[in-house]
Amino acid sequence: MIVELLSVGTEILLGNIVNTNAAYLSEQCAALGLSVYYQTVVGDNPKRLEEALKIALDRSDIVMMTGGLGPTKDDLTKETAAKVAGLNLVEDEHTKECIKHFFRKKKWKKITENNWKQAMVPEGSIVIDNKNGTAPGLIIEMKKDGEEKRMILMPGPPNELLPMFINDIYPYLNLLQPEVIHSVTARICGLGESFVETEIADLIDAQANPTIAPYAKTNEVHLRITARAKDKEAANQMIKPLVKELKKRFGHYLYTTKEEALEDVVVKMLMERKMTIATAESCTGGLLASMLVNVPGVSEVLKSGFITYSNKAKHKLVGVQKTSLKKHGPVSEKVAKEMAKGCAAAAKADVGISLTGVAGPDGGTPEKPVGLVYAGCCVNGKTKTAEFRLTGNRRKIREYAASKALVFIRECLLEAENQLDEKEDETK
């Protein structure tokens, strides 16, 4: 089946907001085995929206529309879809009650008249409750030139769209497919995209079902393995040999095949080893600690996070020597090493991780350019350092540095474990 995504909103055209809904829906359609050939963005203009919708219905089986379902006069997605389908708008009592309940729950005193506009739905359409807002989702099933067509209308705010899609739209679309499309993502860190792709070139050339596709992420490479089968279990059985081969080729660089981020894996490693961690950050200003805090249960392992932006803070909070700061400068391997050891000691943690660098756009020199970042990692008293040369604006450099630090922590934990295993072997 061919799907077209039709995003409605002048604010998207003007670049005021990023169209994250389209990215999410495209990914979900791929997982369902639906082909997305076109994505269209239309402003809040009924004539242009009608034209775009007619074109989409001519070339696609399903048109997913997002946005334009609000209570104001410029929200015309539902009205336009009803017009194209030749349907009248009728009041839906259930939706009206849902709107009343939503207002009561929020303790808003007055429901304005335009809110009742959202209770008007195309006659005969499937109405989907919005548990996080007042605009219901709608599915319009129709025939066009003898072919079955579907329009799926969803609210624009992601906090409303995502749960609605997961709970209601996804199951509806899944029933339309005779086969199941199932994917597993192998996540690799510490290796570049070009190297990974070269290593799996033979697998890509030989692929049929399942398929393998590489995606570059921040400091990671994801390999999505997708199989088409009669059910999820059968698809998993087809995927398993390919995952086994990838693990054989990439070893410890392949850190998970589950739906989890690198910070989840790092926290899990610390928990399994019954180890604690502390952070000392300069250029990233707490971003690394924030990534760790995203993980539920991190309180078991994260002891402290020090933001040591100034030289004074580096000395006072985590014990960096004044002579090191004067001789080598705050952005140096020596200072990163002392920051890592110092934060671990100050927090009485098993692991200390530090970041210090030049995030820019100013402050760089020929010797220490913008994007130069040093990391230190102290595990049980033994400290290693790493140097990163990063590019991008200030925000990107900080993000890259924090994610690089996660890779570095994982490498140091694995190395410490291997050294311990080697010592145990020597004593036997």
C-alpha positions as CSV (number, residue, x, y, z in Angstrom):
1,M,0.0,0.0,0.0
2,I,1.2,3.5,-0.8
3,V,0.9,6.2,1.8
4,E,1.3,10.0,1.5
5,L,1.9,12.2,4.4
6,L,0.2,15.6,4.2
7,S,1.2,18.0,7.0
8,V,-0.9,21.1,7.4
9,G,0.3,24.3,9.0
10,T,1.8,27.6,7.8
11,E,4.1,27.5,10.8
12,I,5.8,24.4,9.3
13,L,6.2,26.1,5.9
14,L,7.7,29.2,7.6
15,G,10.2,27.1,9.6
16,N,8.8,28.2,12.9
17,I,8.5,24.5,14.0
18,V,10.3,21.4,12.9
19,N,8.1,18.7,11.3
20,T,8.9,15.8,13.6
21,N,5.5,14.2,13.0
22,A,6.5,13.4,9.4
23,A,9.7,11.8,10.5
24,Y,7.9,9.7,13.1
25,L,5.1,8.6,10.8
26,S,7.5,7.7,8.0
27,E,9.4,5.4,10.3
28,Q,6.3,3.8,11.6
29,C,5.0,3.2,8.0
30,A,8.2,1.5,7.1
31,A,7.9,-0.8,10.1
32,L,4.4,-1.6,8.9
33,G,5.6,-2.4,5.4
34,L,3.7,0.6,3.9
35,S,5.5,2.6,1.1
36,V,5.8,6.3,1.7
37,Y,6.5,7.9,-1.8
38,Y,5.5,11.5,-1.1
39,Q,5.5,14.0,1.8
40,T,3.7,17.3,1.3
41,V,3.4,20.4,3.5
42,V,0.5,22.8,3.0
43,G,-0.2,26.0,4.7
44,D,-3.5,26.9,6.3
45,N,-5.2,27.7,3.0
46,P,-8.4,25.7,2.1
47,K,-7.9,25.9,-1.7
48,R,-4.3,24.8,-1.7
49,L,-5.1,22.1,0.9
50,E,-8.0,20.8,-1.3
51,E,-5.7,20.6,-4.3
52,A,-3.0,18.8,-2.4
53,L,-5.4,16.3,-1.0
54,K,-6.9,15.5,-4.4
55,I,-3.5,14.9,-5.8
56,A,-2.5,12.7,-2.9
57,L,-5.6,10.6,-3.2
58,D,-5.0,10.1,-6.9
59,R,-1.5,8.6,-6.4
60,S,-1.8,7.0,-2.9
61,D,-4.0,4.5,-1.1
62,I,-3.8,6.2,2.3
63,V,-3.4,9.9,3.0
64,M,-2.3,10.7,6.6
65,M,-3.0,14.3,7.5
66,T,-1.6,16.0,10.5
67,G,-2.5,19.4,11.9
68,G,-5.4,21.8,11.3
69,L,-7.9,20.1,13.6
70,G,-8.0,22.8,16.2
71,P,-10.9,25.1,17.2
72,T,-9.9,28.3,15.3
73,K,-11.0,29.5,11.9
74,D,-7.8,28.6,10.2
75,D,-8.1,25.0,11.2
76,L,-9.7,23.5,8.1
77,T,-8.3,20.0,7.6
78,K,-11.4,18.2,8.7
79,E,-13.7,20.5,6.7
80,T,-11.6,20.1,3.5
81,A,-11.3,16.3,3.9
82,A,-15.1,16.1,4.3
83,K,-15.6,18.2,1.2
84,V,-13.3,16.1,-1.0
85,A,-15.0,12.9,0.3
86,G,-18.5,14.4,-0.4
87,L,-19.5,14.1,3.3
88,N,-21.5,16.3,5.6
89,L,-20.3,17.3,9.0
90,V,-22.4,16.1,11.9
91,E,-22.2,16.6,15.6
92,D,-20.7,13.6,17.5
93,E,-22.2,13.5,21.0
94,H,-19.4,11.2,22.3
95,T,-16.7,13.7,21.2
96,K,-18.7,16.5,22.8
97,E,-18.7,14.7,26.1
98,C,-15.0,14.0,25.7
99,I,-14.4,17.8,25.3
100,K,-16.4,18.5,28.4
101,H,-14.5,15.9,30.4
102,F,-11.2,17.3,29.2
103,F,-12.1,20.8,30.3
104,R,-13.3,19.5,33.7
105,K,-10.0,17.6,34.2
106,K,-7.9,20.7,33.4
107,K,-10.2,22.8,35.7
108,W,-10.8,25.3,32.9
109,K,-14.0,27.2,33.8
110,K,-15.3,28.1,30.4
111,I,-15.7,26.2,27.1
112,T,-15.8,28.7,24.3
113,E,-18.2,28.2,21.4
114,N,-15.4,27.5,18.9
115,N,-14.4,24.4,20.9
116,W,-17.7,22.7,19.8
117,K,-16.3,22.9,16.2
118,Q,-14.1,20.0,17.2
119,A,-17.2,17.8,17.9
120,M,-18.3,18.1,14.2
121,V,-17.1,15.1,12.3
122,P,-17.6,13.8,8.7
123,E,-20.6,11.6,8.6
124,G,-19.8,7.9,8.7
125,S,-16.2,8.4,9.6
126,I,-14.4,6.4,12.4
127,V,-13.9,8.8,15.3
128,I,-10.8,8.2,17.5
129,D,-10.7,9.6,21.0
130,N,-8.0,12.1,21.9
131,K,-7.0,11.4,25.5
132,N,-4.5,14.3,25.5
133,G,-6.5,17.0,23.8
134,T,-9.8,18.1,22.4
135,A,-9.4,17.3,18.7
136,P,-10.4,13.7,17.9
137,G,-8.7,11.7,15.2
138,L,-10.7,10.6,12.2
139,I,-10.6,7.9,9.6
140,I,-12.5,8.4,6.4
141,E,-13.0,5.3,4.2
142,M,-14.1,6.0,0.7
143,K,-14.0,4.9,-2.9
144,K,-12.5,6.9,-5.7
145,D,-12.8,5.7,-9.3
146,G,-13.6,2.2,-7.9
147,E,-10.5,2.0,-5.7
148,E,-10.5,2.0,-1.9
149,K,-9.0,5.1,-0.4
150,R,-8.5,6.2,3.2
151,M,-7.9,9.5,4.8
152,I,-6.5,9.5,8.3
153,L,-6.6,12.8,10.2
154,M,-4.6,13.3,13.3
155,P,-3.9,16.3,15.6
156,G,-0.6,18.2,15.1
157,P,0.8,18.4,18.7
158,P,3.2,15.4,19.1
159,N,2.0,14.7,22.6
160,E,-1.5,14.1,21.1
161,L,-0.5,12.4,17.8
162,L,2.0,9.9,19.2
163,P,-0.2,8.1,21.7
164,M,-3.1,8.2,19.3
165,F,-1.1,6.6,16.5
166,I,0.4,3.9,18.8
167,N,-2.9,3.0,20.4
168,D,-5.4,3.3,17.6
169,I,-3.9,4.1,14.1
170,Y,-1.1,1.6,14.1
171,P,-3.4,-1.4,15.0
172,Y,-5.9,-0.2,12.3
173,L,-3.1,0.0,9.6
174,N,-1.7,-3.4,10.7
175,L,-5.0,-5.1,10.0
176,L,-4.8,-3.9,6.4
177,Q,-1.6,-5.8,5.8
178,P,-1.7,-9.5,4.8
179,E,1.8,-9.9,6.2
180,V,3.8,-8.6,9.1
181,I,6.8,-6.4,8.7
182,H,9.1,-6.6,11.7
183,S,12.4,-4.8,12.3
184,V,15.3,-5.2,14.7
185,T,18.0,-2.5,15.0
186,A,21.6,-3.4,15.7
187,R,23.2,-0.3,17.3
188,I,27.0,0.2,16.9
189,C,29.2,2.8,18.6
190,G,32.8,3.6,18.2
191,L,33.0,2.9,14.5
192,G,32.4,5.2,11.5
193,E,29.5,4.8,9.0
194,S,31.8,4.2,6.0
195,F,33.7,1.5,7.8
196,V,30.5,-0.3,9.0
197,E,29.0,-0.1,5.5
198,T,32.1,-1.5,3.9
199,E,32.1,-4.4,6.4
200,I,28.5,-5.4,5.5
201,A,28.7,-4.7,1.8
202,D,28.4,-8.4,0.9
203,L,25.3,-8.7,3.1
204,I,23.6,-5.7,1.5
205,D,24.4,-7.0,-2.0
206,A,23.0,-10.4,-1.2
207,Q,19.9,-9.2,0.7
208,A,16.3,-10.1,-0.3
209,N,14.2,-11.0,2.8
210,P,15.3,-9.9,5.4
211,T,16.9,-6.7,4.3
212,I,19.6,-4.6,6.1
213,A,19.9,-0.8,5.9
214,P,22.5,1.4,7.7
215,Y,21.6,4.7,9.3
216,A,24.1,7.3,10.7
217,K,23.2,8.6,14.1
218,T,25.2,10.9,16.5
219,N,28.4,9.0,17.0
220,E,26.6,5.8,16.2
221,V,25.6,3.6,13.2
222,H,22.3,1.8,13.3
223,L,21.7,-1.3,11.1
224,R,18.0,-1.9,10.7
225,I,17.2,-5.6,9.8
226,T,13.7,-6.0,8.4
227,A,11.8,-9.2,7.5
228,R,8.4,-9.8,6.0
229,A,6.6,-12.9,7.2
230,K,3.2,-14.3,8.2
231,D,3.7,-13.2,11.9
232,K,6.2,-11.5,14.2
233,E,7.6,-14.8,15.5
234,A,8.4,-16.0,12.0
235,A,10.0,-12.7,11.1
236,N,12.2,-12.9,14.2
237,Q,13.4,-16.3,13.2
238,M,14.5,-14.9,9.8
239,I,16.3,-12.0,11.5
240,K,18.2,-14.0,14.1
241,P,21.0,-15.4,11.7
242,L,21.7,-12.0,10.4
243,V,22.0,-10.5,13.9
244,K,24.3,-13.3,14.9
245,E,26.5,-12.6,11.9
246,L,26.6,-8.8,12.7
247,K,27.6,-9.6,16.3
248,K,30.4,-11.8,15.0
249,R,31.7,-9.1,12.7
250,F,31.5,-6.1,15.0
251,G,32.0,-7.7,18.4
252,H,31.7,-5.4,21.4
253,Y,31.1,-2.4,19.2
254,L,27.6,-3.7,18.6
255,Y,26.2,-2.6,22.0
256,T,22.5,-3.7,21.7
257,T,19.7,-5.0,19.4
258,K,17.0,-3.7,21.8
259,E,15.1,-0.5,21.7
260,E,17.5,1.3,24.1
261,A,19.9,4.2,23.9
262,L,23.6,4.1,24.7
263,E,23.0,5.9,28.1
264,D,20.5,3.1,29.0
265,V,23.2,0.5,28.3
266,V,25.9,2.4,30.2
267,V,23.7,2.8,33.3
268,K,22.8,-0.9,33.0
269,M,26.5,-1.9,32.9
270,L,27.2,0.2,36.0
271,M,24.2,-1.5,37.8
272,E,25.4,-5.0,36.8
273,R,28.9,-4.3,38.1
274,K,27.5,-2.5,41.2
275,M,29.5,0.6,40.4
276,T,28.8,4.2,40.9
277,I,29.7,7.2,38.7
278,A,30.3,11.0,39.0
279,T,30.7,13.5,36.2
280,A,32.8,16.7,35.9
281,E,31.8,18.8,32.9
282,S,33.1,22.1,31.6
283,C,32.1,22.7,27.9
284,T,29.1,20.5,28.1
285,G,27.7,22.2,31.2
286,G,25.9,19.2,32.6
287,L,24.6,17.7,29.4
288,L,26.3,14.3,30.0
289,A,24.7,14.1,33.4
290,S,21.4,15.0,32.0
291,M,21.6,12.2,29.5
292,L,22.3,9.7,32.3
293,V,19.4,11.1,34.3
294,N,17.1,10.3,31.4
295,V,17.5,6.6,32.4
296,P,15.0,5.4,35.0
297,G,16.8,4.0,38.1
298,V,20.0,6.0,37.5
299,S,19.8,7.1,41.1
300,E,21.3,3.7,42.0
301,V,24.6,4.6,40.3
302,L,24.9,8.4,39.7
303,K,26.4,10.0,42.8
304,S,27.2,13.6,41.7
305,G,27.5,15.8,38.7
306,F,29.9,18.7,38.9
307,I,29.7,21.6,36.5
308,T,33.3,23.0,36.6
309,Y,33.1,25.7,34.0
310,S,35.7,28.1,35.5
311,N,39.2,27.3,36.5
312,K,38.4,28.2,40.0
313,A,35.6,25.6,40.0
314,K,37.9,23.0,38.5
315,H,40.3,23.5,41.3
316,K,37.9,23.9,44.2
317,L,35.3,21.2,43.3
318,V,37.3,18.4,41.8
319,G,40.9,19.2,42.8
320,V,42.5,20.1,39.5
321,Q,46.0,21.5,40.4
322,K,46.5,25.2,39.8
323,T,49.9,24.4,38.2
324,S,48.2,22.1,35.7
325,L,45.7,24.8,34.7
326,K,48.5,27.4,34.3
327,K,50.9,25.1,32.4
328,H,48.6,23.1,30.2
329,G,45.4,25.2,30.2
330,P,41.9,24.2,31.1
331,V,41.4,22.4,27.7
332,S,44.1,19.8,28.0
333,E,44.6,16.1,28.5
334,K,46.2,16.8,31.9
335,V,43.3,18.7,33.2
336,A,40.7,16.2,31.8
337,K,42.6,13.5,33.7
338,E,42.7,15.4,36.9
339,M,39.0,16.3,36.6
340,A,38.0,12.6,36.2
341,K,40.1,11.4,39.1
342,G,39.0,14.4,41.2
343,C,35.2,14.0,40.7
344,A,35.4,10.3,41.5
345,A,37.3,11.1,44.7
346,A,35.0,14.0,45.7
347,A,31.9,11.9,45.2
348,K,33.5,8.6,46.4
349,A,32.4,7.0,43.1
350,D,33.9,4.0,41.3
351,V,33.9,5.9,38.0
352,G,34.7,9.5,37.2
353,I,34.1,11.0,33.7
354,S,35.2,14.4,32.6
355,L,34.8,16.7,29.6
356,T,36.6,19.9,28.9
357,G,36.9,21.7,25.5
358,V,36.3,24.6,23.2
359,A,32.6,24.7,22.2
360,G,32.9,27.9,20.3
361,P,32.1,29.9,18.3
362,D,34.9,31.9,19.9
363,G,37.9,31.0,22.0
364,G,39.7,28.8,19.6
365,T,43.4,29.1,18.7
366,P,45.5,27.3,16.1
367,E,46.8,25.0,18.8
368,K,43.4,24.5,20.4
369,P,40.7,25.1,17.8
370,V,37.0,25.2,18.3
371,G,35.7,21.6,18.6
372,L,38.7,20.3,20.5
373,V,37.4,18.3,23.5
374,Y,39.3,16.1,26.0
375,A,37.6,13.5,28.1
376,G,39.0,11.6,31.1
377,C,37.6,8.4,32.5
378,C,38.7,7.0,35.9
379,V,37.7,3.5,36.7
380,N,38.7,2.2,40.2
381,G,41.6,4.6,40.4
382,K,43.0,4.0,36.8
383,T,42.5,6.9,34.4
384,K,42.5,7.1,30.6
385,T,42.0,10.2,28.4
386,A,40.6,10.7,24.9
387,E,40.9,13.5,22.4
388,F,37.9,14.5,20.2
389,R,38.0,16.8,17.2
390,L,34.4,17.8,16.6
391,T,32.7,20.0,14.1
392,G,29.4,22.0,14.0
393,N,27.9,24.9,15.9
394,R,28.2,25.3,19.7
395,R,25.1,23.2,20.4
396,K,26.2,20.4,18.1
397,I,29.8,20.2,19.5
398,R,28.4,20.0,23.1
399,E,25.9,17.2,22.0
400,Y,28.7,15.3,20.2
401,A,31.0,15.6,23.1
402,A,28.4,14.2,25.6
403,S,27.6,11.3,23.3
404,K,31.3,10.6,22.7
405,A,31.8,10.5,26.5
406,L,29.1,7.7,26.7
407,V,31.0,5.7,24.2
408,F,34.2,6.3,26.1
409,I,32.7,5.2,29.5
410,R,31.5,2.0,27.9
411,E,34.9,1.3,26.4
412,C,36.7,1.9,29.8
413,L,34.2,-0.3,31.7
414,L,34.8,-3.1,29.2
415,E,38.5,-2.7,29.3
416,A,38.6,-2.7,33.1
417,E,36.5,-5.9,33.1
418,N,38.9,-7.6,30.6
419,Q,41.9,-6.7,32.7
420,L,40.2,-8.2,35.7
421,D,39.5,-11.4,33.8
422,E,43.1,-11.6,32.7
423,K,44.4,-11.2,36.2
424,E,42.0,-13.9,37.4
425,D,43.3,-16.3,34.7
426,E,46.9,-15.6,35.7
427,T,46.2,-16.6,39.3
428,K,44.6,-19.9,38.3
